Amino acid sequence: MLALLRYRRIPYEIIWGNTKEILDKMGLVAPKPLLLPVFIFPDKKEAICDSTPIIRQLETQFVDRNVIPEDKALAFINSILEDFGDEWITKFMFHYRWHFKEDINNAGNI
């Protein structure tokens, strides 16, 4: 998300700390899963942790340097690639992390 914000030149602020405590103090409901970095849209007063809806919302709020193509065919291909990368590449990660004996042993020692 930081790369996207920098590329699009969208101002942002990073708040480090216990996410649940910070959101509680702000009166915001914590999104699930709370394992991921959280993005807060100031006008909506909502915390979101999924990159896909965040990117789509930023596309509507900021018009410069868009990352989703305007061409409908390219936007469709973009959606397929984004979904594959976001949802399915993790399956390869799990396979290569725990499939081979050496990796299983290594993960057990960490």
N, C-alpha and C positions, 0 to 999 in steps of 0.2 A: 504494500500500500504506500509506503514511503516513496518508492520509485515513481509510482503513478502521480502522487501529489507533487513531487519535485518536477517531473516531466511536464505536468499540466500547469505548473506554477500556481498551485492552490495553496494559500496560507494554511498552516496547521500548527498545532501545539502538542507536544508529547508530555504526558503526565505519567511519571513513574510511580509505582507503589502497588499496594494491594488493591486490585481492581474492584473487588466486592465492596471494600470499605469506601473507596472513592465514589463509586456509583451510589452507595447508600447515602453518603453526605450530600450528593447532588440531587437526591430524591428520584433517582432513575432505577428502573428494574434492570437487573443484570441479565444479559442475554445468555443463551445456552448454546454450545458449551462455553464456559468461562475460561477455558484453557488458551484461547486465542486472543490476540490483541483486539481491543475494542475501539470502535470509531463512534464518536458522538457528533450528531448533526445539531448545531446550536438552535436552529429554528424549530426542529421537531422535538427536541428534548427526549431523544431516544438513543439508546446504546445498541449498536449492531456489531456483530463479530464475523459475519460472512462477507467475503470480498466481492462476490457477484452482485448482491443488491447494493452494496456501497458504491461500486463502480457505476452501476446503472443510475443511481441517484445523482452522483456527481456529474454524469453526462447531461442530466436535465438542468442542473443548477449552474454549470459553468460551460460556456460555449467555445472557449479557445482550446486548441490542441486536443481535440477529442480522440479517444482510443477505440471507440466502436465505429466501424465504417458506416457511412450514410447509405451506401449501396445495399439494397436488401439481400442480395445473394451473398455478398461479402460479409454482411452482418450475421447471416445464418451460419456461414462457415466459421466465423469468429466464435459464435455461440457453441458450436460443436467442439472446436478446439479448446475453448475455455472450460467446457464441461469435462472433456477428457482429461485435461491437465489438472483440474481442480478435484475431480471425484475419482478418476480411475488410475492415474499415475501412482497414487498411494498404494494400490494393490501390488505394483512392482516393488515398491519400497518394502512392504511387508514380506514379500517373497524373498528378496535378496537379503533381508535382515535375518530371517529365521529359517530358511529352507535348507541351507547347507550346514553340515555338522560343525564345521569350524566357526561359522557365524553364530550358531546356536550357543556354542560354548563361550564365545566371546561376549555375547549379549548377557549371558548368565554371570559373567565375572565383573560386569560394570557396576 
